[in-house]
Amino acid sequence: MDATRRGDASEFLLAAGAEAIPHPGGSLFAHLQRTAAKLATWGGSPALQLAGLCHALYGTDGFPRTLLDPSSREQAVKLLGEGVEEIVYRYGSCDRDYTYPRLAGDVAVARFRDRFTGHISTPSVAVLRDFVELTFANELDIAQQNPDFLKEHGHWLTELFRSLEQHASDAARAEFRAVCSDFF
């Protein structure tokens, strides 16, 4: 990951208050750092690692707190670069109830719905893989940091990951199986 961009992104996140925002398993900033580190451990691209660090920039369907309004995407593009911002936006804008069931199976029928605009799109294979990898890293970090989350949501998480695992890396699948082994 580009050290300058990572440093700039970390400074932005801290200035936006990410360290003071509660998140399952600690602060939002700590979670973002762990997510990026997990993606690095799994061999994720530098762009995906930086997206992991900033994946909650616009909030998510499961974590509505925003650090930057989605109408300010140009600011994020300047900070992260266009490709990384696209990953971050896709992750934050995902309408999970609509999208998750439509990602299981063949890539040709996968669909994303943007929760901000309602726009429906068909992702490329690369976009789908980055999205799934980031989803695994995000949710597995929460499950590892917060045993209550895993107890409460372990069956749902296992069902979700099983439906998406064909699009995940071997490392992500292995960690999923280790963390969620009680739910198989």
C-alpha positions as CSV (number, residue, x, y, z in Angstrom):
1,M,0.0,0.0,0.0
2,D,1.3,3.5,-0.9
3,A,2.7,4.8,2.4
4,T,1.8,8.4,1.6
5,R,-1.8,7.6,0.7
6,R,-2.2,5.4,3.8
7,G,-0.7,8.1,6.0
8,D,-3.0,10.7,4.5
9,A,-6.0,8.5,4.8
10,S,-5.2,7.7,8.5
11,E,-4.8,11.4,9.2
12,F,-8.1,12.1,7.6
13,L,-9.9,9.3,9.5
14,L,-8.4,10.6,12.8
15,A,-9.4,14.2,12.0
16,A,-12.9,12.9,11.2
17,G,-13.1,11.4,14.7
18,A,-12.8,7.7,13.8
19,E,-10.8,6.9,16.9
20,A,-13.6,8.2,19.2
21,I,-16.5,6.4,17.4
22,P,-17.5,3.2,19.2
23,H,-17.5,0.1,17.1
24,P,-18.0,-3.6,18.0
25,G,-14.6,-4.7,19.3
26,G,-13.3,-1.2,20.0
27,S,-13.1,2.1,18.1
28,L,-13.9,2.5,14.4
29,F,-10.3,3.5,13.7
30,A,-9.0,0.3,15.3
31,H,-11.4,-1.8,13.3
32,L,-10.5,0.0,10.0
33,Q,-6.8,-0.7,10.7
34,R,-7.4,-4.3,11.5
35,T,-9.5,-4.8,8.3
36,A,-6.7,-3.3,6.2
37,A,-4.1,-5.5,8.0
38,K,-6.3,-8.6,7.4
39,L,-6.5,-7.9,3.7
40,A,-2.7,-7.5,3.6
41,T,-2.2,-10.8,5.3
42,W,-4.5,-12.4,2.8
43,G,-2.5,-11.0,-0.1
44,G,-5.0,-8.3,-1.1
45,S,-3.8,-5.7,-3.5
46,P,-2.5,-2.3,-2.2
47,A,-5.7,-0.7,-3.5
48,L,-7.9,-3.2,-1.6
49,Q,-5.9,-2.7,1.5
50,L,-6.3,1.1,1.4
51,A,-10.0,0.5,0.7
52,G,-10.2,-1.7,3.8
53,L,-8.7,1.1,5.8
54,C,-11.4,3.5,4.6
55,H,-14.3,1.1,3.9
56,A,-16.7,2.9,6.4
57,L,-15.9,6.4,5.0
58,Y,-19.5,6.8,3.8
59,G,-20.9,4.5,6.5
60,T,-22.4,1.2,5.5
61,D,-25.8,-0.4,5.4
62,G,-24.8,-2.1,8.8
63,F,-23.0,0.9,10.3
64,P,-24.7,4.2,9.4
65,R,-22.2,6.6,10.9
66,T,-20.5,8.5,8.1
67,L,-17.1,10.2,8.1
68,L,-17.7,11.8,4.7
69,D,-20.9,12.5,3.0
70,P,-21.4,10.5,-0.2
71,S,-22.0,13.8,-2.1
72,S,-18.3,14.6,-1.4
73,R,-16.9,11.8,-3.4
74,E,-14.4,14.1,-5.2
75,Q,-12.7,14.8,-1.8
76,A,-12.3,11.0,-1.3
77,V,-11.0,10.6,-4.9
78,K,-8.3,13.2,-4.1
79,L,-7.4,11.4,-0.9
80,L,-7.5,7.8,-2.1
81,G,-7.3,7.8,-5.8
82,E,-10.2,7.0,-8.1
83,G,-9.9,3.2,-8.1
84,V,-9.7,2.9,-4.3
85,E,-12.6,5.4,-3.8
86,E,-14.7,3.3,-6.2
87,I,-14.2,0.2,-3.9
88,V,-15.0,2.3,-0.8
89,Y,-18.1,3.8,-2.4
90,R,-19.4,0.4,-3.7
91,Y,-18.9,-1.1,-0.2
92,G,-20.5,1.8,1.6
93,S,-23.4,2.2,-0.8
94,C,-24.3,-1.5,-0.9
95,D,-28.0,-2.2,-0.1
96,R,-27.2,-5.4,1.7
97,D,-30.8,-6.9,1.8
98,Y,-31.1,-6.5,-2.0
99,T,-27.5,-7.2,-3.0
100,Y,-26.3,-10.1,-0.8
101,P,-28.8,-12.7,-2.2
102,R,-27.9,-11.6,-5.8
103,L,-24.2,-12.2,-5.4
104,A,-24.4,-15.9,-4.7
105,G,-23.8,-18.0,-7.7
106,D,-22.8,-17.1,-11.3
107,V,-21.1,-13.7,-11.7
108,A,-23.3,-13.1,-14.8
109,V,-26.4,-12.7,-12.7
110,A,-24.8,-10.8,-9.8
111,R,-26.4,-7.4,-9.0
112,F,-25.6,-4.5,-6.7
113,R,-28.1,-1.9,-5.6
114,D,-26.8,1.5,-4.4
115,R,-28.6,2.4,-1.2
116,F,-28.0,6.1,-1.8
117,T,-29.3,6.3,-5.4
118,G,-31.3,3.0,-5.9
119,H,-29.2,2.4,-9.1
120,I,-28.7,-1.3,-9.9
121,S,-25.6,-2.5,-11.7
122,T,-23.8,-5.7,-12.7
123,P,-20.3,-5.9,-11.2
124,S,-17.3,-7.1,-13.1
125,V,-15.5,-10.2,-11.8
126,A,-12.7,-8.0,-10.2
127,V,-15.3,-5.7,-8.6
128,L,-17.2,-8.6,-7.2
129,R,-14.0,-10.3,-5.8
130,D,-12.9,-7.1,-4.1
131,F,-16.3,-6.5,-2.6
132,V,-16.5,-10.1,-1.3
133,E,-13.0,-10.0,0.1
134,L,-13.7,-6.7,1.9
135,T,-17.0,-8.1,3.2
136,F,-15.2,-11.2,4.7
137,A,-12.4,-9.0,6.2
138,N,-14.9,-6.6,7.8
139,E,-17.3,-9.2,9.2
140,L,-14.6,-11.6,10.4
141,D,-12.8,-8.8,12.2
142,I,-16.0,-7.9,14.1
143,A,-16.6,-11.6,14.9
144,Q,-13.1,-12.1,16.2
145,Q,-13.2,-8.9,18.3
146,N,-16.7,-9.3,19.7
147,P,-17.8,-12.8,20.8
148,D,-21.3,-11.6,21.4
149,F,-21.6,-10.6,17.8
150,L,-20.5,-14.1,16.7
151,K,-22.9,-15.8,19.1
152,E,-25.8,-13.6,17.9
153,H,-25.0,-13.5,14.2
154,G,-22.8,-16.6,13.6
155,H,-25.5,-18.6,11.7
156,W,-26.3,-15.6,9.5
157,L,-22.6,-14.9,8.9
158,T,-22.0,-18.5,8.0
159,E,-24.9,-18.6,5.6
160,L,-23.7,-15.4,4.0
161,F,-20.1,-16.5,3.6
162,R,-21.1,-19.9,2.3
163,S,-23.1,-18.2,-0.5
164,L,-20.2,-15.9,-1.3
165,E,-17.1,-18.0,-0.7
166,Q,-16.7,-19.0,-4.4
167,H,-15.7,-15.3,-5.0
168,A,-13.3,-15.1,-2.0
169,S,-9.6,-15.9,-1.8
170,D,-8.4,-19.2,-0.3
171,A,-7.1,-17.2,2.7
172,A,-10.4,-15.5,3.4
173,R,-12.3,-18.8,3.1
174,A,-9.8,-20.5,5.5
175,E,-10.2,-17.8,8.1
176,F,-14.0,-17.9,7.7
177,R,-14.0,-21.7,8.3
178,A,-11.8,-21.3,11.4
179,V,-13.8,-18.4,12.9
180,C,-17.2,-19.8,12.2
181,S,-16.4,-23.5,12.7
182,D,-19.1,-23.9,15.5
183,F,-21.8,-23.0,12.9
184,F,-21.1,-25.7,10.3
